[in-house]
Amino acid sequence: MINKIFILSAVAAFLGLSAQKTHTVAPKETPYGISKQYGLSIDELYKLNPSKKDGGLKIGDVLIVAKTGSSTKTVTPTVTPVKATPVTSGTVSGKTGTITLQPKQTVYGITKQYKISEADLRKLNPELDSHLKIGDKVNLPLDSILKYGDSSSSAVAQTTTVVEKTPEVKTVTKTESVASEPAKGMYVVQTKDNYYKISRQFNLTQKQLFALNPGLEAAGLKPGESIRVSGSESNTINVEDNSQNNSTSAPATKTVTTTQTSAPSATSSASGNTSTSEDDYVTYTVQSGDTMFSIMNHFNVTLDQLISLNPNLVDGLKAGMTLKIKKQDPMYSKKAGDVLSVVLMLPFGFDANDAKYRTMSMDFLTGAKLAAERNAKSGQKLDIKVVDAGNEVTFKNSLSQINQDNTDLIVGPFFKSSILEVLNYVKQKNIPVVAPFANSSDLFDYNNLIIVETENTVYSDRIVKEVSQVYQDQKIYIVADNSKANANAIKAGLEKSLAKANIVIVNSSNEIQLENNMMTGQSVPVIAILADDNDSAGTAFASKIIALGKQTEGFKAFSMFYSPSFEKNVDDLSKSSLVYLMDRKINYDGDFEKQVLADYKAKYCKAPSKYAVIGFDVMNDMLTRENKKGEIFKQIGKSQTQLATKFEFVKAKPNGAYINNGYRVVRLMQ
C-alpha cells in the first residue's frame, strides 16, 4: 500500500513538472527582458523562481516561466473582419464605420486626419479616454474614412464594419469555458484580465466594479478568483453618465440604471464619495472600514440627524448602505421672465487707474461676447452687463452695480478676494457665481460657486494612477519645477501606491539616467515623469527621453503638462510610450472649432489670444448649461468640451462648490 502511494505521488510530481514551461538563461539576458518575453511581471517571474530573487541569474539557469494544465480552459473569441460596404453613389450621412487604432495614433491625430471635432468623435466613442490600445476599434463617420483615410488606413477600411446609426444587426462575442459556470452576477478572473477589460465586458465603470467588490482595488485581480459584476435587480440607483462631450450645445444628461455602488472611504476626497438623490438629499454609500464616528465627523452631522434620516441604522452600519446625510440647500431659480441676466465682472481698472490686467480683460471680453452672440442666435434671450471690477483695493465699489433682484449669473471677477466679496454680497439670493481663475480650498464652502480652473492635484493624481499601472520595479525619476510642489505630490502618491519604490526628484531632465544590471552589464529601463509646465523644460524632457528610448526598450515617460515639443516629435516619443495630460488645446481640424475661429477673425480681424479663448470657453459653457429659469446647476453634471477646454464639474465637498476636473489624456503608442 505504501509503495502504491509513493508511485502515485511520483507520478503526480512528474505531471506537475511536465506542465511547467521553462527558459534557459542565455548570455546578456536580464530578469526584465525574460519577464517581458513571456508576458510576465518581474514579481511574477520571481514568484515562480523564488531562489533567484536574492541569488541573481546565471547563464544556464533554468527558469520556470509559465504553468499549463489548468482545469479551466478559456477560448479566446476571434472576430472575423467584415469588408466595408462600398459607397457608389448618394450620401453616406448617418452611417459610421470603424478604424483599427494604429501605432502612434492619438485622439488629437485622429481628429486632425479625419476632419472631425473632438466632441463628435467622443459622441461616437464614449469611452475614448479609457486605455486606448493598438488594435482597438474607433468609430468614425463612414464618409470621413473613405475621404480622408491614407494608404495605411485604407487597408484598415477594408476590414471596417459599417453600421447604421440605429443598427439592427448585433455582433455577439461568446467566451467558452470548460469550468463550471459561476454564480449569477459573478465572474471568474482569467489570466491577463485587467480592470479596464472586465469593466468594458460587463458595461461597468471601474468605480462601479470596485464598489461591487470592496477591497479589490487595493488587493488587485487574481486569476481564478470570483468577483461580482452585477447586483440584484432590486438594488438599483440612477447614475449620471458624464462621458458624452459636446462642443456647441450641451447634450441632455443620459441616465442609466446600474447596480448600487459604494463610494471611497470618508477619508478620501469628498467629491468621489457623495451624490445628490432625486429628493435633493446629499447621500453617501458606506465603504468597508467606515464607522459612525468617521461619517459624523466627515460630514459634520450629529448622530440624531443621521438616525432620523436613516431609521435602518438601528440595525447597525453595513458596507454598501446608502445613507441620507442632509438636505441640499435650494439652488437658484428665476422668479419671473425668460431673459437671462448675466453680469460680467472684469478688472479693466479704469476708475482705479490700474491697467495691469486691462489687456487680459479686453481679450476675455472679446471671447465672451462671441459666445453670447452665438447663443443669442440660437434663440437664447440674454441681457449681458459688463462691470469694471477695478482692482483688489477698489473692488467693493463695483458691487453696487449688481442688481440682486435681476441677476441670474455672475461671471468673474478674477481674484480670489474679489470672488469672496461677491459670494458674500449675493449670499441671500444664492446667485450662481463663476470663478474663471481663482481656485482655493477656502472657496469650497459656497454651493453657488462654479470654479473653472482645474487643480494641479487632479493632474498629479492621474499621473500616479498611470505610473502605477505600468510599474515593474523600475527606478522612477521626477523632474521638478522650482517649487517642487507637483513633484512632491506625485512622489507622495506613488509611495502610497507602490511598495518600496525607488523615487528620485531631480531639477533637470539631464539627471535622468538608465540603470545598469550588475550581472549582465546591460541597461535597465526607468520611468521618467515631468512635473514642470515650462515649455523649455518640456523641450529638454522630450530630448532626453528620445535619447534614452534609443538606448533600451521598456523606457516609460509621463508628463503632467502638454508641451509643443511633444507634437513635434511624435514618432520618436512614441518609442517611450509617452503619456501626457492636456487642457486648453484647440483642435484646428474640428468643424465647430473652425467655425468659431472664423467667426472671431471676421469680427475682430485677428486670431483669438489665450484669454480670448478662455473667455469664449467659459461663457459658452455656462450659457449652454442654462435653461429659461436660470437653473444652471441642473445641467452642471454634463461633460462638455468647448473651443479648447474640457469642462467636467464635480462637488468639491458635500453641499459645496463645483470644481472643474476636466482634462484630456494623450497616449503616444509605437
Helices and strands as residue ranges (DSSP letters): H 2-18, E 20-24, H 31-37, H 42-48, H 51-55, E 62-67, E 74-75, E 95-100, H 107-113, H 118-124, E 137-141, H 142-148, H 151-157, E 163-164, E 176-177, E 186-188, H 195-201, H 206-212, H 216-219, E 226-228, E 236-241, E 254-259, G 270-272, E 274-276, E 281-285, H 292-299, H 303-309, G 311-315, E 322-327, E 340-346, H 358-377, E 382-388, H 396-399, G 404-406, E 409-411, H 416-425, E 433-435, G 441-443, E 449-451, H 456-470, E 476-480, H 485-497, E 503-506, G 509-511, E 515-516, E 523-524, E 527-531, H 535-551, E 556-559, H 564-568, H 570-573, G 574-576, E 579-582, H 591-604, H 610-625, G 632-635, E 640-641, E 646-647, E 649-651, E 658-660, E 664-667
